[in-house]
């Protein structure tokens, strides 16, 4: 067995990435609980954009269900 080998995984490398919200530097490592964002503020801004539907995934154009809004029982 290699004496330099270890049962421990290698330490996570810290690297800098661009914050998706503000474009600033962000630490992408376990030490940053908001990664890939640089701060809680940027993370919350992004979450708010999704929650207010400013961001959306492309869909098929059908509303809610296979039969449209009527399938919801409204």
N, C-alpha and C positions, 0 to 999 in steps of 0.2 A: 504494500500500500504506500502511496506517495505521502511522505511526511508533511508536505505542504498542503495536502488536501484537507478540507474541513467539512464537517457535517453541517455547518452553518451556511445559509445562502449568502451570496455576496451582498454587501451593503447597497441599498438603493442609491443609484447615482442621482445627484441633484442636477437638474438642468433648467435653464431659463427658456420659457416659451412666451409667445405673445398672448396677452389676456384677450379673450374674445369680446369682451365688453368695451374696454377702454383703449386697447392696443398697447398698453404699457407692458413692462417686464413682469413676468409671473414665475415664481418658483414652482416647478413641477416636481414635487417630492412629498413624501408622507408628512413632512413638517408643515406643509401648507394645507389646512383642512378645506380650503375653498378651491383647490386646484380643479380645473385649469385657470380659474379666475385669480386675480391678484389680491382680492379682498372680499370680505363678506358683502360690501356695498355692490361691487360689480356682479357678484353671484345673485344678489337679490334683484338687481336691475334686469338681469337676463331672465330670472324666474318670472318677474312681473310681465315681461314682454310675452312670454309663453302664456301666462295666465290670462292676459288681456287679448290673446289671439292675434297680437301683432306678428308673431311667428306662427306658421302653420305648416304642416306636412301636406304635400299635394294629395288630393283625394280623387275619387272617381267622379265627383260632381253630384252624387246622389246624397240626398239629405237623410241623415240618421240611420235609416234602415232600408231594406230592399224595396219597400213600398213607399218610401219617402216619409215625411213627417206624420202621416196618418198612421203609420205602423207603431208610433209611440203611444197612441191612445188619446191624443189631444182632442 
